[in-house]
């Protein structure tokens, strides 16, 4: 073996790599265990309009275990995702002793059902959080079977655009367990849209109603309480218990 220099070089290289790896491992262990590198500051990248400081201070201490290197960022992220208004959380280290937290808060666009505290965000996701009364009352009310919030929100957005043409505004949209649609306008009129029909889709029936609305119902001194649009070629209105067909 001593007469084979190339083999000696290979062995020497291997020994150097092993020694370097051992040294790196020792340094890593030291960095993880050294008590002199604590996380001294947690900063939030953006203002949080709905999240209270007290809520953050209640959750963070239990997750901030270890020093700058050994701290489990995933544990911190999961802890902060328990905040009612947190939709998405990102955490990263900033040398030498800081954590930067970026929280995407839910943006409420509607109330969900009759359950207090359930809201719908701009992605059509239902979440539970409290909102001050004035802001809560300005939100429309959406309802539907579990898992349909995104579908109901999409339908609400379509209805908002459709009724803008006649100066009306939907404030409540409901999808029943039998998949029948109902909406309520700002001045109290209830519209029964029924289920989607192959030969007479909701969009066509609704568009026909909106086209005639200004010259019919829009000119009546007393607005009907209920308008039934489930008919393929017309609609029925109810005023104080009286039913009329159109």
Protein Blocks (a to p, Z undefined) as FASTA:
>chain_A
ZZmmklmmmmmmmmmmmmmmmmmmmmmmmmmmpmklccfbdcdfbdcfklcfklmmmmmm
mmmgcdfklpcfklmmmmmmmpmklmbdcdddddfbbccddddddddfbdehjbehiacd
fkopacdddddfklmmmpccddddehilmmmmmmmmmmmmmmmmnopacfbdcddfkopa
cdddfkopacdebjadfklcfklmmmmmmmmmmmmmmmpmbdcfbdcfkbfkbccddeeh
iacdZZ
